[in-house]
Amino acid sequence: MKSFSTLQCIGLLVSFGLASVLTACDRCENVDCAPCNPFIGDIALAFDRDSLQGGFRKAEINGGYAVRYTAPGFNMPIDTLRQSRNSVDFYRSGFSLGMLPWPRLLNTTPYNLNEHNYRFVLPAINRTYDISNVEIVTGPGNTKSCCSCGENVRRRFVLNGAAIVADGNKNNERVTWLGR
């Protein structure tokens, strides 16, 4: 049996390591990385539109508005966002807290959802939805895959006093449905 010197062993390890890296690069060469999920650090909501099963009619949601508060509590409102024809439509589709067009003062950096509480008001039916204790944590994702997108580690909040756990990515399948 032939024995290798330390220098030869290091050379083999470096060669093997380089071959592994090149193989990984070849493996990912033709992979089409779709855009990463932009909602990993967000909370997605939707009003239930099945009015026969406890959902809402369009007339009940029209006129609805959202208020953003400084956490903790609901004592210091910061912004109010109303529905309009050319802007947010709470009925037509779901929406996310981070994607709502909240006014931004002077800076264009996204605000931290964890620092705010939110209230959605439907005045036509005298109904409110309070979202508080928002806790969102994101991580680096799978660094061993060809497309290393970030991932949601934790997405939790309190909706009208009930704890909601919506952890994970699942391409925005983590929608919280708002019903009566």
Secondary structure, 3 states (H helix, E strand, C coil): CCCCCHHHHHHHHHHHHHHHHHHHHHHHCCCCCCCCCCCCCCCEEEECCCHHHCCCCHHHHCCCEEEEEECCCCCCEEEEEECCCCCCCCCCCCEECCCCCCCCCCCCCCCCHHHEEEEEEEHHHCEEEEEEEEEEEEECCCCCCCCCCCEEEEEEEEECCEEEECCCCHHHCCEEEECC
